[in-house]
C-alpha cells in the first residue's frame, strides 16, 4: 500500500522541534558564527591582488590580408602565452631571480608561480596578469615583473605578435580574501543546518512522552484528565493521604455513636 508523506505533519513536527529546542539551536548558530569570525579575522591571512593589462598584436603587413586572420592568430598566440606564463617555469624562475636581487621578495620561484594568474578577455587581444600575495606591495611588484620578463621571453622565442603593456599593476590595499561577510554568512547557514540536524536526532532518540497529543497519538484514545506533577515541598505542605486512616476512624466512631443513640 502506498504511503504518502503529509507535508503538513512534517512542517508541524519541524515547528515543534524548533520551538522546543530554540535556545539550543540558537547557541549552536552563535557558536558557528563565532568560529567563522575567528577563522576569518584571526586564522586566515589577508591576501591582496594587483594586475597588469597587456595586448598582443601583429604588425600590419603590406599585402592587405590582415583582418580576421590576424585576429585569429593573435587569439591563438594568447593561448600560447598563457602556457608560457602559467605552466612553464621560465618566467617564474627569472622573476624570482630579479626580485631576489632587489631584496623585495622573500619567497621562492614556486611561490611566484602559484601567485600569478592569466586572465584572457573574451574575444579580445587583451589579457591580464594578476598576482595575489599576503603583502600588497609584493602583489604589485610580482605582477609588473612577470609582465616585463614575459615580454622578453616572448621576444626570445621568436613570436611574430608584439606584446605591449597597456596598464601597469597598481598598489591595491583592499584585501581580496577572505570575504568577511561571505564567511560569516556561511558560518550562520552551517550553524542553522547543524542545529536542525542535532535537534532532529535528539527528538527522534527521545522516547519520553511529553505532551497530551503524543499520548493520544500513541494509544489512539482521548485524554480525559491530567494530574499535575507536584514537588516534594508541595507534597509536604499539602498531605493528601497522611491523615486518611485517622479521618476514617473518626467517621466510623461517629456513625456507631449515632446508631447507639437511636437505640
Helices and strands as residue ranges (DSSP letters): H 7-20, H 22-38, I 39-43, E 48-57, H 67-86, H 90-102, H 109-115, E 116-120, E 126-133, H 136-156, E 162-167, H 180-205, H 212-219, H 232-237, H 244-262
